[in-house]
Amino acid sequence: MKKILSLVLFVMIPFLSSAQSGAEDKPEIRVRAEVHKDKIMLRWIPSTTKAWNLLNKYGYSLERITVTRSGKVLEKRETKVLATKLIPQMTDRVKELANKYDMAAVMAQAVFGDDFEVGFIGRDDISRAVNLTQMREQRFILSLYAADQCFPMAKEIGWGWEDTQAKQGERYLYRVKSLVPEKLLKIEHGAVYVDPAEFTLFPKPLELNSIFSDESVLLTWNYSLLSHLYSVYWVERSDDGVNFKRITNTPVTRMGENQDVNAPIDYMDSIKNDRKYYYRVAGITPFGTVGPYSDVVSGMGYMRLTKAPHITESREDKDNSGILQWEFDKKMEGILRDFQILHSENDRNYTVLDSVDRSARIYHIKKLGNNKYYRVRARSLHGENVSSYSVMIQTIDSIPPAVPTGLQGQIDSLGVARIHWNRNTDEDILGYRLFRAYAKGDEFTPLNDLEITDTCYVDTVDMRMLNKQVYYAVAALDKRYNMSQLSPAQVVIRPRKIAPSVPLISSIKPYPGKNVITWVTGNEDYIGGFTIERKLSSDSAFSVVKKIAVPKALTYEDTLGIKPNCDYEYRISAYSVDGVSSSFSPAYSVHTNLAKSGSKNIVKFNAKRSGKDVRLSVEYLVDDIESVKLYKQINGKYLLIDSDFYNNKELFDKKKKDDDRANYMLLIKRRNFTPIKIEKSVKL
């Protein structure tokens, strides 16, 4: 059979796409069913091209297994072979269907045709091999796509079945088996479970929408929600909302392999403008069942607004008013609602000034004010808007704005000056310019080239200058760049940033537990105090000992943790009343005195026998003891038996069997004194 069909199809049908998704290493048969009142309709497909080719040659078998009857599971399931061998064969019925249905012809050409040409450039062996492979894929894909739209042909060539012998009260498992020898290819059988009492439901298509425009309408509806049931759709149109006719020869499906799965299906129809049309759609299952119709949508096409107004004249009139004049295509005036006059201060944010009749071509602006940019916008009856290019009407203005008031400012210790003033009330204020001078009577220098739109400014002052005062003045600038006179000068006091001279340490005298430091200064009247730092000579970094907020201080006694017989280094700096510090003086070294050895009569150390133990206790007679450790002589050496006897104060030491005497020693550390030892011996 030779029947040439020109088809360019790029489709994704749910039943078909499931076949294409099958892995080549696991060919299988996939089955689906549709249950009607008087019959059960079955369809099946192979999952791979290779399986399709072999099954077309060797065929399928179909059997029905009764699983339950009257609600009870059968102990011995009943199996009935419905078809021993279903295989595509060229028959008169196949030829009849191919001549009757386009999709039947596609199936016949794919299965029985001598040629199924696909476009491919090249004539060498590799090209022919690739071409052959593509031809097989095309036969496979297009035959399954066509079968989804022509169930009679699918049944005739062994890809479908109608079971009219099913009984209510029974449930079945339909199983489709491959007759391909396993040595050629093992193909998993397919199965589907069916209850004849559970009829397949056919919901209506959802979310049908229409977008009418110039001589066209775009119809869209939800595809993914019912894609498991409907693969293609009929689109129908009506002029009166009652009598509908199909407007396509073939059903409509969603186009494009790479579509988003949630994307709607759409169809574009050509119509005449200014006439009302009604539309509805119905889904078609792969078994040819046409579902219920969707809700009806309606609307009219209309001429689109494609021309924009063109402003031909824009000028200032007397008394700060203005004139706008424009042109517009007379042919499109009938679809207009009106014209809108738009204005803006900055040619960016436009607002509506007024609306005028669609026949108007001139507009008188009563007061130009601050809005110097204008546009004319045409509005259609269907909601479309098209605007002209913007024009500027420049008014003549030579009157400067008022002098700004309320100028004030402060300068912090880092030299940052914060200047602020009151906002002008003039309607056409563009901004401000700020001026500065370092001495009274000097000429003011502008600080900014561009206008300041706010009423504040942050300036930086050189704190190394000797001037204690800085002078500021501000002027206002309008949108015609007319500048006001300068405001009265505002004096701003500059904080002092000069550090005091470096003080020098003249002497350090060591005493037990303290060092007395003496220094000299430059006697500046703005000294705020001094900072003294200290470190042990073995340390790497100084740390602050004391910050003295006494400007006239020249001496300090350091008693903070002074250790005897150690080398210390001191240094000192001065800071001003504004917090500016001088450098530190050169380091001055001192060696501290040895602490007194002190008397041993600072504690009462008791050691007495108590049964088989020795009771050791201590009583303190002074309050400057830092630590007490208790030792016991063992094998001629004193070993530590209590590291915190200062707090424990009592200990019971157990006597060893052969000992006849026990010797103990206290090691006492006292603040600002050298450690002392007290020994006790107890006869056992």
Buried (B, 14 or more C-beta within 10 A) or exposed (E): EEEEBEEEEEBBBBBBBBBBEBEEEEBBBBBBBBBBEEBBBBBBBBBBBBBBBBBBEBBBBBBBBBBBEEEEEEEEEEEEEBBEEBBBEEEEBBBBBBEEBBBBBBBBBBBBBEEBEBEBEEEEEEEEEBBEEBBBBBBBBBBBBBBBBBBBBBBBBBBBBBBEEBEEEBBBBBBBBBBBEEEEBEBBBBBBEBBBEEEBEBEBBEEBEBEBBEBEBEBBBBBBBBBEBBBBBBBBBBEEEEEBEEBEEEBBBBEEEEBEEEEBBBBEBEBEBEEBBBBBBBBBBBBBBBBEBBEBBBBBBBBBBEBBBEBEEBEBEEEBBBBBBBEBEEEBEEBBBBBBBBBBBEEEEBEEBBEBEBEBBEBEBEEBBEBBBBBBBBBBBBEBEBBBEBBEBEBEEEEBBEBBEEBEBEBEEEBEBBBBBEEBEBEBBBBBBBBBBBEEEEEBEEBEEEBBEEBEBEBEBEBEEEEEEBBBBBBBBBBBEBBBEBBEBBEBEBBBBBBBBBBEBEEBEBEEBBBBBEBEBEEBEBBBBBBBBBBEEEEEEBEEBBEBEEBEBEEBEBEEEBEBEBEBBBBBBBBBBBEBBBEBBEBBEBBBBEBEEBEEEBBEBEBEEEEEBBBBBBEBEBEEBEBBBBBBBEEEEBEEBBEEBBEBBEBEBEBEEEEEEBBBBBBBBBEBBEBBEBEBEBEE
